[in-house]
Amino acid sequence: METVLAGRAWKLGDNVSTDLLCPQSYLSAQARGGIAALRAWQAPPDRALAVAHCLRASRPGWAALVVPGDILIAGRNFGCGSSRNGAEPLRALGIVAVIVESAARIYLRNSINTGLPTLVCPGITGLVEEGEQVRVDLIRGEVRSQRTGATRQGDRWPAGSPPAEILAAGGFLPFFTAKLRAAGLISAPQA
């Protein structure tokens, strides 16, 4: 995993919920109503549809505008709401980092497990304008506006810490799989 990232900033406000990030109504085809709606709990999730509608309720068409390498900037209480993994659609869209004033704990843990770096950085919304280039040093916790050169210091994931190791592996599943292989508990995939 790269520890210094640069990309175009998308800026959101406060209280961005997991329902906005990963709309339940697009997670299963059964959510559309009728008899099938009664069996929605049996439906496999339609993750591609949920990704395409990420933030649709607050920013229609946003998901289609995101390009790989973009960075999301947001205000306080990011990822509030349910335990639904709001980091999954962001990562699938190509967002490489999320920088927030504050985050819900469940979102923060989900983002680490998904392999999407999220930094809590007080004052970030006053530093960055939407569309400008931002540089993020994940190890140092520093965020820099390329437009002004100004920086803010956020929380960091120190090298060697469990969150940093999980992020470096690309998320919890690759991290844990590597640990199981190293212990000889599972074999390497066949080529």
SVG drawing of the C-alpha trace seen along z (x, -y; Angstrom):
<svg xmlns="http://www.w3.org/2000/svg" viewBox="-47 -29 53 55">
<polyline fill="none" stroke="black" stroke-width="0.4" points="0.0,0.0 1.2,-3.5 1.5,-5.6 1.6,-9.0 -1.4,-9.6 -2.4,-12.6 -5.7,-13.1 -8.7,-15.3 -10.8,-16.2 -14.5,-15.6 -16.0,-17.5 -19.0,-16.5 -20.6,-18.0 -21.4,-16.7 -23.4,-13.6 -22.9,-11.6 -24.6,-8.3 -24.0,-4.8 -27.5,-4.9 -26.2,-7.6 -23.0,-5.8 -24.5,-2.3 -28.3,-2.7 -30.2,0.4 -32.8,0.0 -30.1,0.9 -28.6,3.8 -31.1,6.4 -33.5,6.6 -36.2,7.7 -36.2,4.3 -38.4,3.1 -41.6,4.4 -44.2,7.1 -44.0,10.7 -40.3,10.7 -39.9,7.8 -41.0,10.2 -38.1,12.4 -35.5,9.6 -33.4,11.2 -32.8,14.2 -31.4,12.1 -27.7,11.9 -26.6,8.3 -26.3,6.5 -23.1,4.6 -22.6,3.1 -26.0,1.5 -25.3,0.1 -21.9,-1.3 -23.6,-3.0 -26.0,-4.7 -23.5,-5.8 -24.5,-9.2 -27.3,-9.4 -29.8,-10.8 -27.5,-13.8 -25.5,-14.1 -27.2,-12.5 -24.8,-11.3 -21.8,-11.6 -20.7,-8.0 -20.3,-8.3 -18.0,-11.3 -15.5,-9.7 -12.3,-8.5 -9.7,-6.1 -7.3,-8.1 -9.9,-10.6 -9.9,-11.6 -13.0,-12.2 -13.1,-15.0 -16.0,-15.3 -17.1,-16.9 -18.1,-15.6 -19.7,-12.2 -18.9,-10.6 -20.3,-7.1 -22.9,-7.5 -26.0,-5.2 -26.1,-1.5 -23.3,1.0 -23.6,1.3 -20.1,1.0 -20.0,-2.4 -16.3,-2.1 -17.0,0.7 -18.7,-1.4 -16.2,-4.2 -13.3,-1.8 -15.1,-0.2 -15.5,-3.6 -11.7,-4.2 -11.6,-6.6 -8.1,-6.0 -8.5,-7.9 -11.2,-9.5 -10.2,-12.4 -12.8,-13.6 -13.3,-16.0 -14.6,-13.0 -16.0,-9.5 -18.4,-7.0 -16.3,-4.2 -18.1,-1.5 -17.3,-3.2 -13.7,-3.7 -13.3,0.0 -15.1,1.0 -12.9,-1.2 -9.7,0.4 -11.2,3.9 -12.1,2.9 -8.6,1.5 -9.7,-2.1 -7.5,-4.5 -9.6,-7.0 -7.9,-9.7 -9.5,-11.9 -8.2,-15.4 -9.8,-18.3 -10.0,-21.4 -9.8,-19.6 -13.0,-21.0 -11.6,-24.6 -8.4,-23.6 -9.6,-22.0 -12.0,-23.1 -13.7,-20.6 -11.9,-19.8 -8.4,-20.8 -5.5,-18.4 -4.7,-17.1 -1.7,-15.2 -2.1,-12.8 0.8,-11.2 -0.8,-8.2 2.2,-7.4 2.7,-11.0 -1.0,-11.9 -0.4,-15.0 -2.9,-16.4 -1.7,-19.2 -3.7,-21.5 -1.7,-21.6 -3.5,-24.9 -2.3,-26.8 0.5,-24.6 -1.3,-24.7 -1.3,-21.5 -3.4,-19.9 -2.2,-17.2 -4.6,-14.3 -4.5,-11.1 -2.1,-8.6 -1.7,-4.9 1.8,-4.3 3.8,-1.8 3.6,1.7 0.3,0.9 -2.5,3.4 -4.6,0.9 -1.6,0.0 -0.8,3.7 -4.4,4.4 -4.5,1.4 -1.1,2.3 -2.4,5.8 -5.5,4.4 -8.0,5.1 -8.8,7.7 -9.4,10.7 -6.0,10.5 -4.3,9.7 -5.8,12.7 -5.3,15.0 -1.6,14.2 -1.4,14.9 -3.1,18.3 -0.7,19.2 2.3,18.1 1.2,20.4 0.7,23.3 -3.0,23.5 -4.0,23.0 -2.1,23.6 -1.2,21.1 -3.6,20.8 -2.8,23.1 -1.5,21.4"/>
</svg>
